[in-house]
Amino acid sequence: MWRRSSYSNQEGGNCVEVADGLPGVIPVRDSKVPGGPALVFATGSWAAFIGELKAVRHRV
């Protein structure tokens, strides 16, 4: 259910995991603390956030 960011490395750096398959929400957690809390975003908000990250990456 959880998948790690494609920007994560195997050296234990700062990375996040997201869970798919939950209607209307995207949970996000710290991959170093899988039993810890997760932030839960509305699907539309998460899509807007990711879209802005991609847009900024293309502008740099």
N, C-alpha and C positions, 0 to 999 in steps of 0.2 A: 504494500500500500504506500509506503514512504519511498521517495526517490531523492537522491542527492543532486545538488546543483551540478551542472556540467562544468562549472568553473572550480569545483572542489578538487583538491589533490589528495594523494594518499599519505601525505605527511602530517595529517592531523591539524591542518590550518583552519582558519575561520571558514565555516561553510554551513549552509542551511539545507534542510530537507523539506519537501512539500508532499502532501498526501493528495492523491487523486481519487475520484470516484464518489465524493460526497456531494450531493445535490446542493448547489447554490453557495458553497463555501470552499475555501482553500486553507487548510491548516498548514502552518509553517513552524518548524522547530530548529533548534541548534543541534547539529549532527553529533556534537561532542557530548550532549546530554540527552540521549534519546528518551529517557524516562522523565525528563523535565517537562515544563509547561510548553504549550504551543500557542502561538497567536493564530487567530482564525479571522480570515478576511472574506468579505463577500466576493463572489467570483468576478463581478464587474470591476470592483476596486483593484483586485489583484491583476486583472488583465490591463487596466489602465497603468498601474505601477510598472509592470513588465514592458508595456509598450513605450513608456517614457524612458526606461533604462536603455532599451534598444535604440530609441531616437537619439539619446545623448551619446551613445557609443558611436553612432554614425556621424555625429557632428564633430567629434573630436579628431 
